[in-house]
């Protein structure tokens, strides 16, 4: 016996497929996807970069001409999971690409020198989001504190890695 409403059934199936295909919060996902990874760069005096897609860490050593070294650094699955959980917990995919991080209602804003400049590109489930931030002004927001904590965690993972410890120290110094 044929259904009385074959078009309605097809529409319901199509709607169900569409609902399953798109995440509920726009461009964020609830679970760590197989393509999860990131590129992290911090510049204080010299630039350091970690690309988890290639497993390569790059460090500028300064000097003239400027010297750069690389090392194979792969974060552990547990470290990658911790970074992912933190990204989800702070709502990283909702941060603006050009992040400021200073309180909008601050009566006085103080610039700190030297300061860190960050660039953080994250991919998960095909969605890519990049945030750049010059962490130079105080007082900062809760969102800035959360981002700074995330970046501090990533730097800690990098600095405790045996391959990082084998790299030469930068030439000269800056304060």
C-alpha positions as CSV (number, residue, x, y, z in Angstrom):
1,X,0.0,0.0,0.0
2,X,1.5,3.4,-1.0
3,X,1.8,6.2,1.4
4,X,-0.8,9.0,1.1
5,X,1.9,11.7,1.7
6,X,5.2,10.6,0.0
7,X,6.3,14.3,-0.5
8,X,5.8,15.1,3.2
9,X,8.0,12.0,4.2
10,X,10.7,13.1,1.8
11,X,10.7,16.6,3.2
12,X,10.9,15.3,6.8
13,X,14.0,13.2,5.8
14,X,15.5,16.2,4.1
15,X,15.0,18.4,7.1
16,X,16.5,15.8,9.4
17,X,19.6,15.5,7.2
18,X,20.0,19.3,7.2
19,X,19.7,19.4,11.0
20,X,22.3,16.7,11.4
21,X,24.7,18.4,9.0
22,X,25.0,21.7,10.8
23,X,26.2,22.2,14.3
24,X,23.8,23.8,16.8
25,X,26.1,26.8,17.8
26,X,26.9,28.1,14.3
27,X,30.6,27.6,13.7
28,X,31.6,25.6,16.8
29,X,31.5,21.9,17.4
30,X,30.9,19.9,20.5
31,X,33.6,17.3,20.1
32,X,37.2,17.1,19.0
33,X,37.2,16.1,15.4
34,X,39.8,14.0,13.6
35,X,41.2,17.1,11.8
36,X,41.6,19.1,15.0
37,X,44.9,21.0,15.2
38,X,46.3,24.5,15.5
39,X,49.1,26.9,14.6
40,X,50.3,29.0,17.5
41,X,52.7,31.9,17.3
42,X,53.9,34.2,20.0
43,X,56.3,37.1,19.7
44,X,57.8,38.8,22.6
45,X,61.4,39.5,21.6
46,X,61.8,36.6,19.2
47,X,59.0,34.7,17.4
48,X,58.2,31.1,18.3
49,X,55.7,29.0,16.3
50,X,54.2,25.6,16.7
51,X,52.3,24.0,13.8
52,X,50.5,20.8,15.1
53,X,49.5,19.9,11.6
54,X,53.2,19.4,10.5
55,X,54.6,18.8,14.0
56,X,57.2,21.5,13.5
57,X,58.3,24.1,16.1
58,X,60.2,27.2,14.8
59,X,62.1,29.6,16.9
60,X,63.8,32.8,15.9
61,X,67.2,33.1,17.6
62,X,68.0,36.7,16.7
63,X,71.4,37.8,15.6
64,X,72.5,39.2,12.3
65,X,71.7,37.9,9.9
66,X,68.6,36.6,11.8
67,X,68.8,32.8,12.5
68,X,65.9,30.5,12.8
69,X,65.9,26.9,14.1
70,X,63.3,24.2,13.9
71,X,62.5,21.1,15.9
72,X,60.0,18.2,15.6
73,X,57.5,18.8,18.4
74,X,54.3,16.8,18.6
75,X,52.0,17.3,21.5
76,X,50.6,14.2,23.2
77,X,47.0,13.1,22.6
78,X,46.3,14.1,26.3
79,X,47.8,17.6,25.7
80,X,45.9,18.1,22.4
81,X,42.7,17.0,24.2
82,X,43.4,19.5,27.0
83,X,43.9,22.3,24.5
84,X,40.7,21.3,22.8
85,X,38.6,21.3,26.0
86,X,40.0,24.7,27.0
87,X,39.1,26.1,23.5
88,X,35.6,24.8,23.9
89,X,35.3,26.0,27.5
90,X,36.4,29.6,26.7
91,X,34.3,29.8,23.6
92,X,37.3,30.4,21.4
93,X,35.3,30.2,18.1
94,X,33.2,33.2,19.3
95,X,36.3,35.5,19.9
96,X,36.7,38.2,17.2
97,X,39.6,37.6,14.8
98,X,41.2,40.9,15.9
99,X,41.0,40.5,19.6
100,X,41.6,43.6,21.8
101,X,41.1,42.3,25.4
102,X,40.9,45.7,27.2
103,X,38.0,46.7,29.3
104,X,35.7,49.0,27.3
105,X,34.6,50.9,30.4
106,X,38.1,51.5,31.8
107,X,38.7,55.0,32.9
108,X,42.4,54.7,32.3
109,X,44.2,52.3,30.0
110,X,47.8,51.5,30.6
111,X,50.1,50.2,27.9
112,X,52.8,47.7,29.0
113,X,56.1,47.4,27.2
114,X,57.4,44.8,26.4
115,X,54.3,42.8,25.5
116,X,53.4,39.5,23.8
117,X,51.7,39.3,20.4
118,X,49.8,36.2,19.6
119,X,48.3,34.5,16.6
120,X,46.3,31.4,17.1
121,X,44.7,29.5,14.2
122,X,42.5,26.5,15.1
123,X,40.8,23.9,12.9
124,X,38.1,21.5,14.0
125,X,35.6,19.6,11.8
126,X,36.6,21.7,8.8
127,X,36.0,25.0,10.6
128,X,39.0,27.3,10.8
129,X,39.1,30.3,13.2
130,X,42.1,32.6,13.8
131,X,42.6,35.1,16.6
132,X,45.4,37.7,16.7
133,X,46.1,39.7,19.8
134,X,48.6,42.3,21.0
135,X,48.5,41.8,24.7
136,X,49.7,45.3,25.6
137,X,47.0,47.1,27.5
138,X,45.6,46.8,31.0
139,X,43.0,46.4,32.6
140,X,42.0,43.4,30.6
141,X,38.8,41.4,30.4
142,X,37.9,38.0,31.6
143,X,38.1,36.8,28.0
144,X,41.6,38.1,27.7
145,X,42.6,36.3,30.9
146,X,41.2,33.1,29.6
147,X,43.0,33.4,26.3
148,X,46.2,34.3,28.1
149,X,45.8,31.2,30.3
150,X,45.2,29.0,27.2
151,X,48.4,30.4,25.5
152,X,50.4,29.9,28.7
153,X,49.3,26.3,28.8
154,X,50.4,25.7,25.2
155,X,53.7,27.4,25.9
156,X,54.2,25.2,28.9
157,X,53.6,22.1,26.8
158,X,56.1,23.3,24.2
159,X,58.8,24.3,26.8
160,X,58.6,21.0,28.6
161,X,59.2,19.0,25.4
162,X,62.6,17.4,25.2
163,X,63.2,18.7,21.6
164,X,62.6,22.3,22.8
165,X,65.1,21.8,25.6
166,X,67.8,20.8,23.0
167,X,67.4,24.1,21.0
168,X,70.0,26.8,21.3
169,X,69.3,29.9,23.3
170,X,68.5,33.2,21.4
171,X,71.5,35.5,20.6
172,X,71.4,38.7,22.6
173,X,68.5,39.7,24.6
174,X,65.7,42.2,24.8
175,X,63.6,43.4,27.7
